[in-house]
Every structure is written in C-alpha cells, then in structure tokens.
Amino acid sequence: MNYEPIVLAGLLVLGLAIGYAIRELIGTRRASSLERRIKEQSLKIENEAQDIILQAKKKAVTLLDEAQHEEKERKTSLDKAEDRLAKREEILNGDKAKLDQGLKDLEVKSADVEKSRASLETELSKIAGLTPDEAKNRLFKEVEDSYSNDLAKLSQKILREGREEVEKQSVGIITSAIQRYSRSSVSELTTSSFTLPSEDLKGKIIGREGRNIRTLERLTGTELIVDENPETLIISSFDPLRREITKLALEKLIKDGRIQPAKIEEKVEEAKAEMEKRMYEIGEQAAYEVGVFDLPKEIIHLLGRLNFRSSFGQNVLTHSVEMAHISGMIASELGANVDIAKRGALLHDIGKAIDHEVQGTHVELGRKILKKYGVDEAVIKAMESHHEDYPFETPEAFIVGAADVLSAARPGARRGTMENYIKRLEDLERIAASFPGVKNAYAISAGRELRVFVVPEQVDDFRALQLARDIANRIESDIKYPGEIKVNVIREMRAVEFAR
C-alpha cells in the first residue's frame, strides 16, 4: 500500500493551518499597534488643545485688563475736559456780562454825541444862516470853481500830449512801413512799340490796299502806326489789354509767316485765349507775392485783369500789391489782423476789373464780387471803406484806407491828366455801344476817331448813316472835348458757304 499521497496531503493541510495561524497572529499584532498609535495621537491632540485653550484664556485675561485700564484713562481724561469746559463757560459768561455792559455804555455815549452834534449843527445853522445841505453844496461849488480852471488846463495838457504822442507813433509806423517797402513807380502810357525781325514785314502787315492792317485794327480795337523808325511798329490804344493782345497776335502771325485776313482772325482769337491763361498766372503770382492764399480761382483771374487796368496812370495791380505790403506792415505794428488787412488791400480795387463792362462804382462791384465767391465778411468790411463810401467798422478798414493814400499820394505815382484822357475815351466807347445794333466800338487816334462796327443783319446802309449822326449828336451833348471827333460806322457784309 502506497502511503505517500496521504502523507503529502497531510503535510499540505498542516501547512495551510500553520499559515492561517501565522496570518492571524500578524493581523492581531498590527491591529493592536494601530490602536496604540491612534490612542497616542488622540492624547497628543488633546494635550495641544488644552495648551491652546490655556493660552487663549491668558490672552483674554490680558486684553480685558488692558481694556479696563484704557477705559479708566479715557474716563479720567473726559472728567478733566469737562472741568476745563466748565471753567471756560464761567469765564465766557463773565466776559459776556462785561461786553453787554460796555455796549450799553457805548449806546449812552453815542446818544450823547448825536445830541451834541445836533446842537452844534443847529448853532452853526443859526450863525451861518444855512442848512447843512446848503452848506455842503456851497462848499462843493467853491471847491469846483477854484479848481475848474486848473482841471481844464490839466485835461487840455493831457489831450495835447496824448495827441502828439499818437501822431509821433503813427508817423513812425508809416515811415517804417514805407522804408521797408520800396518799389519803383512806372506810369502807364497809351502806346507800345513792337520790334519786327525785318523791315520787309511792314509791307506784309499792311497788306494789299491796307486790308491786313485794317483787319488787325478792327479785331483788336487798336491803331497800328507805321512810322519811319526801321523795323518798328507803334501800337496805340488807351487799353493795355488790347495792346497786349495785338502784340501777341503779331508775334504769332510773324512766326506762322502767313499774314492774311483769315489768318489774322485766327491768331487774334488764339492771342485772346492765351491772354486769359496769362491773366490767371499774373493774378496767382501777385497773390503769392503778398502771401495771400486760398483765394477762389475767379478772384485770382480778376486780379490778373487788373494788371491791364490803370488809375491816373498807375497800374492798378501794382498799386494793390503795394497796398497789401504796406497794410501788412502797419497791421503788424498796431497789433491788428495782418491777413485781413493784406486781403482787404489786395482786393480793394477788384471791381475795376469789370467796371468798364458792368454799371456801378468799382467799390460796389467789388463788394458784390467778393460776396458772390464767399470771401470773408471781415475782408469786405476792410476794403469797402477806402473811398469812404461805407463807414469804417474795423481797424483793418482804417489801415487799408491809409495804405491807399500812401500808395497813391507818392510823388509821380499818378497823373490826373492821363486819367481824364482815358475817361473820355471810355465814355466815347460807352456812348457808341449803347445804341442798338452796335457790335464793337473803339476810340482811336487819341480820341479823335471813333470806329463803330455794327451787325449787318440789324443795321442796313441807310441806318448806318443815321447811326453815325445819332452817335455824333450824343457825343456833342454829353462830352466836352477839344477839336472834333470823327464817327466812323463800319458795316461789313460777309457771305460764307462751304463746298463739300
């Protein structure tokens, strides 16, 4: 019989029993050890809590003692303060009683003073025979009479010295402005010379039976004088713009080489168009010279037109630029608005650019132009008073008026005879242009001849004869002039057709 499996099984059971016993033993030991540690930890925490409670009790006792001590000190301090206030109240009550007594005494004394004063006034009134008001008025009058002469002399002296000082300062400012701005004065003439490249061109310009020169004179409103001076033509007209257009047209004709009536008409139109551009450039340069910017283009163009206008022989644009410089310097010295003064001076004669085309004074026309293009109202107020047509409302208006006088009154700046002469020529053209059917009218030969070009469809040959007589009669009744004036009415009929 084999006992080996039975032994092995027994051993296995025995091993399991031993292992279980050992595990139980270990678990029991671990549990007892954990319980012991828990008890130790709890004991430790309990001890710490007791320590904390003891410390808190000690601290609470300390804080309570301190609070009781502070309360005791505060109570002591309040007691002392109450004692001091009580003492001060007693003192104040005593002072108040003294003050009340003093006021009563003062009232009694004031009443005594008033009684004494009333009695004195009564005595004085009896002695002088005057009431107090009468005495006061008499005293004031005596003082006024005794010092009135001295006051009048003093006031006159102050006014005289003030006037002298103002005049001295104004002369200094004006002198300084004139010295700082120095410009030559050139009077405008009524003729211009044109130099020809060769003497042979005179014949071409005159043309067959004078047709070329007559066409050029008719289109430009000038008179061409072919004298004995070699290679020179004289262009005569009181209007500088017409003379300039004629010179420019001659330059273009000579450059082209073909001089005939059709080509003359073409070049005159080109010259007029080019002059429009040149006038804008001239106006722009004038505004830039005086430091005035942001002007409307239409105003700049009208400024350029002033370059071809004259007043008493003085170029209007040159006069305006000169005024702008002088106005700016005076305004700077006086503390006025420099920009407004400059603009008002530069634009003061802007109406002269169209016064020969539109009815009205140049001042009124200038105001309308500036308002139309939105120029600042302060500038209009500065320019409208330079001929005293409008009241001086701003300091800049006085400055512009003074600058106008300074620029115009300089010796040699203007010529009255020239202005009268040009005025007569303008009146001649104006009278002729007022008749119906008149296309253009030009005063030439120093005002001794008036050329009137009519619209052929509106004026026939018989009416042309009658028109010449009517214009001559109007001139005789409206204008004073030496010698005689030839009225030349020209009716030119032209038929044009194209072959295609």
Order of alpha helices (4+ residues) and beta strands (2+ residues): alpha-alpha-beta-alpha-alpha-beta-beta-alpha-alpha-alpha-beta-beta-alpha-alpha-alpha-alpha-alpha-alpha-beta-beta-alpha-beta
